[in-house]
C-alpha cells in the first residue's frame, strides 16, 4: 500500500510532502538502498569488463622462442636484431618453410635457428635456395646440405676459443665463447674457433657453393642476449648476419608441416583434415542455437493453486516472524500504519482515494486529537527498534478504538 506523508503549513493544516511506500521508505531511500545493495555486483561487473578489455587488447610483440629476434629474454636475440636494424638491415621473422621461400629474394641472408623441428623435405627446400644460408645450432641440417661436413664428437664444455683461421669475420672477432664444433672431411671449408681437445673441429664454418655462401655456428650462445657482449661474439654475429641488407630470420616451429608446393605456399592443417572447417561451423551453429534456447524469456508468471490451504492468521504470523528475523522495523511499522489507515478511513466513510490531509482532518474531528499528533502517528518516521514498534502498535490500536467507539 502506498500513502503520502504530510507536513503542516503555518496555519496548522496538513499538506502532502512525499510519498511513503508500503515498506516504510520513500522512493529516494529505496533507490539508495538498492544502490548500496548492488554496488558489490556492479564493482564485480566492472572488474570483469576491464579484464575482458585487457584480454582483448593486442599483446606487445615479445616472443619466447629460443633465438627469436623478438625475444627480450636471456635466451632471445632481440639485441642482435635491433643492432642489425640500426645498421640498415631489414629483418623478416618467419616460422614456416613456406614463409622462408616467400621471403627469400635470391640476394639475402637466410638464418636458421635450430633444426629439431625440420624434416628432410624442409632441409631440401633450404638447400635449394640461392640466398646465403646461416645455420646456427643446426648440425643435422648442415650435414644434409654439405655431406662432407660432420659434427665433432668433442665433449668440451662451452668456453673461450680463438679464431685460428684466415676468415675475415673470425679474425675480426678474435675470440668467441662457444661449444661443439664441425669438421670438414673434404677440406674445402674454412673451420674457425677450434675446440680445445680437437683442433680439426671448429665452432664456426664457412663454405662457398658457387655464388652462395653457407655459414654454420655450432652454438647459439653467442647469438643470445645474455652472451652477445662477451668476448668477440657481437663482432662475429653482426658480420655473419649483416652481409646483405635483407635478413630472413627463420625459427622453425613444431606446427610447420614442412610441405611447400611450387607456388611457395605451405600445406595447412585443413588441407590434411578437410572435415575441420565443416565440423567447426556445425559446432558454432549448435552453440548459437543453445544460447538462444537457454536465454529465452520465461514469460509472465502463471498462478497455480496451492497444494494446501494456508489460513490468513498463519500467513500473518509467518510474515511477522520474517520481519522480526530481518529486524525490518520500518516494514512492519509501515504495514501497521497502512492497515490502520485503511480501516479507520472505511469506518469514517472516506473513499479509498482519499488523501492524507482528508484522513487526518476527519480523524481530528472524530477523536478530538490535534492534526500534528495524528500526522506523526500515521505518517511519521518509521520505528527503529522493537520498543518503538511496540509503542507504535499500541498507539494505533488506541486510535482505532477511539474511532470505533460508539
C-alpha positions as CSV (number, residue, x, y, z in Angstrom):
1,X,0.0,0.0,0.0
2,X,1.3,3.5,-0.8
3,X,0.4,6.5,1.3
4,X,1.8,10.1,1.1
5,X,3.4,11.8,4.1
6,X,2.2,15.2,5.1
7,X,3.5,18.3,6.8
8,X,1.8,21.2,8.3
9,X,1.7,24.7,6.8
10,X,1.9,27.8,9.1
11,X,-1.9,27.7,9.6
12,X,-1.7,24.2,11.0
13,X,-3.3,22.3,8.1
14,X,-1.5,19.2,6.9
15,X,-0.1,19.2,3.3
16,X,1.3,16.3,1.3
17,X,5.1,16.3,1.1
18,X,6.4,13.0,0.0
19,X,5.2,9.5,-0.9
20,X,5.7,6.8,1.7
21,X,5.9,3.3,0.3
22,X,4.4,0.2,1.9
23,X,7.7,-0.9,3.4
24,X,8.1,2.3,5.4
25,X,10.6,4.1,3.0
26,X,10.3,6.8,0.4
27,X,11.3,6.4,-3.2
28,X,14.6,8.1,-2.6
29,X,15.5,5.9,0.3
30,X,14.6,2.8,-1.6
31,X,16.7,3.8,-4.5
32,X,19.6,4.5,-2.1
33,X,19.1,1.0,-0.6
34,X,19.1,-0.6,-4.0
35,X,22.2,1.3,-4.9
36,X,24.1,0.1,-1.8
37,X,23.0,-3.4,-2.3
38,X,24.0,-3.5,-6.0
39,X,27.4,-1.8,-5.5
40,X,29.4,-5.0,-5.0
41,X,27.9,-6.6,-8.0
42,X,28.5,-3.5,-10.1
43,X,32.1,-3.5,-8.9
44,X,32.5,-7.2,-9.9
45,X,30.9,-6.5,-13.3
46,X,33.4,-3.6,-13.7
47,X,36.3,-5.8,-12.9
48,X,35.1,-8.4,-15.4
49,X,34.6,-5.8,-18.1
50,X,38.0,-4.3,-17.5
51,X,39.6,-7.8,-17.5
52,X,37.8,-8.6,-20.8
53,X,39.0,-5.4,-22.4
54,X,42.6,-6.1,-21.2
55,X,42.5,-9.6,-22.6
56,X,41.2,-8.4,-26.0
57,X,44.0,-5.8,-26.3
58,X,46.8,-6.9,-28.6
59,X,49.8,-8.2,-26.7
60,X,53.1,-6.5,-27.2
61,X,55.4,-8.1,-29.8
62,X,57.5,-10.2,-27.4
63,X,58.4,-13.8,-28.3
64,X,59.7,-16.5,-26.1
65,X,61.3,-18.9,-28.7
66,X,65.0,-19.6,-28.3
67,X,67.0,-17.3,-30.6
68,X,63.9,-15.3,-31.7
69,X,64.5,-11.7,-32.8
70,X,61.5,-10.5,-30.7
71,X,62.5,-12.4,-27.5
72,X,63.9,-9.9,-24.9
73,X,64.8,-12.7,-22.5
74,X,68.3,-14.1,-21.9
75,X,67.7,-16.9,-24.5
76,X,66.4,-14.5,-27.1
77,X,68.3,-12.5,-29.7
78,X,66.5,-9.1,-29.7
79,X,69.7,-7.2,-29.0
80,X,71.3,-8.5,-32.2
81,X,68.2,-7.9,-34.2
82,X,68.0,-4.3,-33.0
83,X,71.6,-3.6,-33.8
84,X,71.3,-5.0,-37.3
85,X,68.2,-2.9,-37.9
86,X,70.1,0.2,-36.8
87,X,72.7,-0.7,-39.4
88,X,70.1,-0.8,-42.1
89,X,69.4,-4.5,-42.3
90,X,65.8,-5.4,-42.9
91,X,64.8,-8.4,-40.7
92,X,61.8,-10.6,-41.6
93,X,61.0,-13.0,-38.8
94,X,59.3,-16.2,-40.1
95,X,58.4,-19.6,-38.5
96,X,57.5,-21.8,-41.5
97,X,59.4,-23.0,-44.5
98,X,56.8,-21.6,-46.9
99,X,57.3,-18.2,-45.4
100,X,61.1,-18.6,-45.9
101,X,60.5,-19.4,-49.6
102,X,58.2,-16.4,-49.9
103,X,60.6,-14.0,-48.2
104,X,63.8,-15.1,-49.9
105,X,64.8,-12.8,-52.7
106,X,68.0,-14.6,-54.0
107,X,70.1,-11.7,-52.7
108,X,69.5,-12.0,-48.9
109,X,70.7,-14.0,-45.9
110,X,68.6,-16.8,-44.5
111,X,69.2,-17.5,-40.9
112,X,68.0,-20.9,-39.5
113,X,67.9,-21.3,-35.7
114,X,68.0,-25.0,-34.7
115,X,66.9,-28.0,-36.7
116,X,64.9,-30.1,-34.2
117,X,61.6,-29.4,-36.0
118,X,63.0,-29.6,-39.5
119,X,62.2,-32.6,-41.8
120,X,64.1,-33.9,-44.8
121,X,61.8,-32.0,-47.2
122,X,62.3,-28.8,-45.4
123,X,66.1,-29.1,-45.4
124,X,65.9,-29.8,-49.2
125,X,63.9,-26.6,-49.7
126,X,66.5,-24.7,-47.7
127,X,69.3,-26.3,-49.7
128,X,67.6,-25.2,-53.0
129,X,67.6,-21.5,-52.1
130,X,70.0,-19.2,-53.9
131,X,70.4,-16.9,-50.8
132,X,73.3,-17.1,-48.3
133,X,72.5,-19.6,-45.6
134,X,73.4,-19.3,-42.0
135,X,72.8,-22.3,-39.8
136,X,73.0,-21.8,-36.0
137,X,72.9,-24.9,-33.8
138,X,71.7,-26.9,-36.8
139,X,74.3,-29.7,-37.3
140,X,71.9,-32.2,-38.8
141,X,70.7,-29.8,-41.4
142,X,74.3,-28.8,-42.2
143,X,75.4,-32.3,-42.8
144,X,72.4,-32.9,-45.0
145,X,73.2,-29.8,-47.1
146,X,77.0,-30.4,-47.1
147,X,77.6,-34.2,-46.7
148,X,81.4,-33.7,-46.3
149,X,80.8,-31.8,-43.0
150,X,80.4,-33.8,-39.9
151,X,79.6,-32.8,-36.3
152,X,82.5,-33.1,-33.9
153,X,82.4,-35.8,-31.2
154,X,84.2,-33.5,-28.8
155,X,82.8,-33.2,-25.3
156,X,84.4,-29.9,-24.4
157,X,82.3,-27.5,-22.4
158,X,81.5,-24.0,-23.5
159,X,84.5,-21.7,-23.2
160,X,86.6,-19.0,-24.9
161,X,88.0,-20.0,-28.3
162,X,90.5,-18.2,-30.5
163,X,89.8,-17.8,-34.3
164,X,92.9,-19.6,-35.5
165,X,91.9,-19.2,-39.2
166,X,92.1,-16.7,-42.0
167,X,88.4,-15.9,-42.3
168,X,87.9,-12.1,-42.1
169,X,84.9,-12.3,-39.9
170,X,86.5,-14.7,-37.5
171,X,89.7,-12.7,-37.4
172,X,87.7,-9.5,-36.6
173,X,86.0,-11.3,-33.7
174,X,89.3,-12.7,-32.3
175,X,87.7,-14.8,-29.6
176,X,84.2,-16.1,-29.0
177,X,82.5,-18.2,-26.3
178,X,81.0,-21.4,-27.8
179,X,80.7,-25.1,-27.5
180,X,80.6,-28.0,-30.0
181,X,82.2,-27.9,-33.5
182,X,82.1,-29.1,-37.1
183,X,84.8,-30.8,-39.2
184,X,85.1,-30.7,-43.0
185,X,86.3,-34.0,-44.3
186,X,86.9,-32.7,-47.8
187,X,88.9,-29.7,-46.5
188,X,87.0,-27.3,-48.8
189,X,85.5,-25.2,-46.0
190,X,87.1,-22.8,-43.6
191,X,86.9,-24.0,-40.0
192,X,87.5,-21.5,-37.2
193,X,87.5,-21.4,-33.4
194,X,88.7,-25.0,-32.9
195,X,87.8,-26.9,-29.8
196,X,90.5,-27.3,-27.1
197,X,90.5,-31.1,-27.4
198,X,90.0,-31.3,-31.2
199,X,91.9,-28.9,-33.4
200,X,90.2,-30.2,-36.6
201,X,86.7,-29.2,-35.4
202,X,85.7,-25.6,-35.0
203,X,82.6,-23.8,-33.8
204,X,82.4,-21.7,-36.9
205,X,82.5,-23.0,-40.5
206,X,82.1,-21.2,-43.9
207,X,81.6,-23.0,-47.2
208,X,81.2,-21.4,-50.6
209,X,78.9,-23.1,-53.1
210,X,79.1,-21.1,-56.2
211,X,77.6,-17.6,-55.6
212,X,76.1,-18.7,-52.3
213,X,77.9,-18.9,-49.0
214,X,76.9,-21.4,-46.3
215,X,77.9,-20.4,-42.7
216,X,77.4,-22.6,-39.7
217,X,77.8,-21.8,-36.0
218,X,77.7,-24.8,-33.7
219,X,76.4,-23.0,-30.6
220,X,73.6,-20.5,-30.3
221,X,75.1,-18.9,-27.2
222,X,77.0,-16.1,-29.0
223,X,73.7,-15.0,-30.5
224,X,71.7,-14.7,-27.3
225,X,71.1,-11.5,-25.3
226,X,72.9,-13.0,-22.3
227,X,76.2,-13.7,-24.1
228,X,76.4,-11.4,-27.2
229,X,78.5,-8.9,-25.3
230,X,81.1,-11.5,-24.2
231,X,84.5,-11.7,-26.0
232,X,84.1,-11.2,-29.7
233,X,80.6,-12.7,-30.0
234,X,79.0,-9.5,-31.2
235,X,81.6,-8.8,-33.9
236,X,81.3,-12.3,-35.3
237,X,77.5,-12.4,-35.2
238,X,76.9,-9.0,-36.7
239,X,79.4,-9.6,-39.6
240,X,77.9,-13.1,-40.2
241,X,74.3,-11.8,-40.4
242,X,74.9,-8.3,-41.9
243,X,76.3,-9.4,-45.3
244,X,73.1,-8.4,-47.0
245,X,70.5,-5.7,-46.5
246,X,67.7,-8.3,-46.1
247,X,67.8,-11.0,-43.4
248,X,65.2,-13.8,-43.2
249,X,65.2,-14.9,-39.6
250,X,63.8,-18.4,-39.6
251,X,62.9,-20.0,-36.2
252,X,61.4,-23.4,-37.1
253,X,58.2,-24.2,-35.2
254,X,56.5,-27.5,-34.4
255,X,53.3,-26.6,-36.2
256,X,55.1,-26.2,-39.5
257,X,54.0,-29.2,-41.6
258,X,57.0,-28.7,-43.9
259,X,55.4,-29.3,-47.3
260,X,55.9,-26.5,-49.8
261,X,54.4,-26.5,-53.2
262,X,55.7,-24.9,-56.3
263,X,53.9,-21.6,-55.6
264,X,55.7,-21.4,-52.2
265,X,52.6,-21.9,-50.1
266,X,52.6,-24.4,-47.2
267,X,50.1,-27.1,-46.5
268,X,47.6,-26.0,-43.9
269,X,46.0,-28.3,-41.3
270,X,42.7,-28.0,-43.1
271,X,44.3,-29.5,-46.2
272,X,45.2,-32.7,-44.3
273,X,41.9,-32.9,-42.4
274,X,39.3,-31.3,-44.6
275,X,36.5,-32.0,-42.2
276,X,37.8,-29.5,-39.7
277,X,36.0,-26.5,-41.2
278,X,32.6,-28.1,-41.6
279,X,32.7,-29.5,-38.1
280,X,33.8,-26.2,-36.7
281,X,30.9,-24.4,-38.4
282,X,28.5,-27.0,-37.2
283,X,29.7,-26.6,-33.6
284,X,29.3,-22.8,-33.9
285,X,25.7,-23.2,-35.1
286,X,24.9,-25.7,-32.3
287,X,26.4,-23.3,-29.8
288,X,24.3,-20.4,-31.1
289,X,21.1,-22.4,-31.0
290,X,21.9,-23.5,-27.5
291,X,22.5,-19.9,-26.4
292,X,19.2,-18.7,-27.9
293,X,17.3,-21.7,-26.4
294,X,18.7,-21.3,-22.9
295,X,18.4,-17.5,-22.9
296,X,14.8,-17.2,-23.9
297,X,12.4,-15.2,-21.7
298,X,10.4,-17.1,-19.2
299,X,7.2,-15.1,-19.9
300,X,4.5,-13.9,-17.4
301,X,4.0,-15.6,-14.1
302,X,1.3,-18.3,-14.1
303,X,-0.8,-18.6,-10.9
304,X,-1.1,-22.1,-9.6
305,X,-3.4,-23.4,-6.9
306,X,-1.6,-24.2,-3.6
307,X,-1.4,-27.8,-2.6
308,X,-2.7,-26.9,0.9
309,X,-4.8,-24.1,2.3
310,X,-2.9,-21.6,4.4
311,X,-5.0,-19.7,6.9
312,X,-4.6,-15.9,6.9
313,X,-3.6,-15.9,10.6
314,X,-0.8,-18.3,9.9
315,X,0.4,-16.2,7.0
316,X,0.3,-13.1,9.1
317,X,2.3,-14.7,11.9
318,X,4.8,-16.1,9.4
319,X,5.3,-12.7,7.9
320,X,5.7,-11.2,11.3
321,X,8.4,-13.7,12.1
322,X,10.2,-12.9,8.9
323,X,10.1,-9.2,9.7
324,X,11.4,-9.9,13.2
325,X,14.2,-12.1,12.0
326,X,15.3,-9.5,9.4
327,X,14.8,-6.7,12.0
328,X,12.6,-4.9,9.4
329,X,11.0,-2.5,11.9
330,X,10.3,0.0,9.2
331,X,8.5,-2.6,7.0
332,X,6.4,-3.8,10.0
333,X,5.6,-0.2,11.0
334,X,4.5,0.7,7.5
335,X,2.3,-2.4,7.3
336,X,0.6,-1.5,10.7
337,X,0.1,2.2,9.7
338,X,-1.3,1.2,6.3
339,X,-3.8,-1.3,7.8
340,X,-4.9,1.2,10.4
341,X,-5.3,4.0,7.9
342,X,-7.4,1.7,5.6
343,X,-9.7,0.6,8.5
344,X,-10.3,4.0,10.0
345,X,-10.9,5.5,6.6
346,X,-13.5,2.9,5.9
347,X,-15.1,3.5,9.3
348,X,-15.3,7.2,8.7
349,X,-16.8,6.7,5.2
350,X,-13.9,8.1,3.3
351,X,-13.2,6.7,-0.2
352,X,-10.1,4.7,-0.9
353,X,-8.7,7.5,-3.0
354,X,-8.8,9.9,0.0
355,X,-5.5,11.7,0.6
356,X,-3.6,12.1,3.8
357,X,-4.9,15.6,4.7
358,X,-8.5,14.5,4.3
359,X,-8.0,11.4,6.6
360,X,-6.1,13.5,9.2
361,X,-8.9,16.1,9.3
362,X,-11.6,13.5,9.6
363,X,-9.7,11.8,12.4
364,X,-9.2,15.1,14.2
365,X,-12.9,15.9,14.1
366,X,-13.8,12.4,15.3
367,X,-11.3,11.9,18.1
368,X,-10.5,15.4,19.1
369,X,-6.8,15.0,18.7
370,X,-4.6,17.5,17.0
371,X,-3.7,17.1,13.4
372,X,0.0,17.3,14.3
373,X,-0.3,14.2,16.6
374,X,-2.3,12.3,14.1
375,X,0.1,13.1,11.3
376,X,3.0,11.9,13.4
377,X,1.2,8.7,14.4
378,X,0.1,7.7,10.9
379,X,2.8,9.2,8.7
380,X,5.8,9.9,11.0
381,X,9.2,8.3,10.8
382,X,9.4,4.5,10.9
383,X,10.4,2.8,14.2
384,X,14.0,1.6,14.6
385,X,13.7,-1.0,17.3
386,X,11.3,-3.4,18.9
387,X,10.3,-1.0,21.6
388,X,9.4,1.7,19.1
389,X,7.4,-0.8,17.0
390,X,5.5,-1.9,20.1
391,X,4.7,1.7,21.1
392,X,3.5,2.3,17.5
393,X,1.3,-0.7,17.6
394,X,-0.3,0.3,20.9
395,X,-0.9,3.9,19.7
396,X,-2.5,2.7,16.5
397,X,-4.7,0.3,18.5
398,X,-5.9,3.1,20.8
399,X,-6.6,5.3,17.7
400,X,-8.7,2.6,16.2
401,X,-10.6,2.0,19.4
402,X,-11.4,5.8,19.6
403,X,-12.7,5.7,16.0
404,X,-14.7,2.6,16.6
405,X,-16.2,3.9,19.9
406,X,-20.0,4.2,19.5
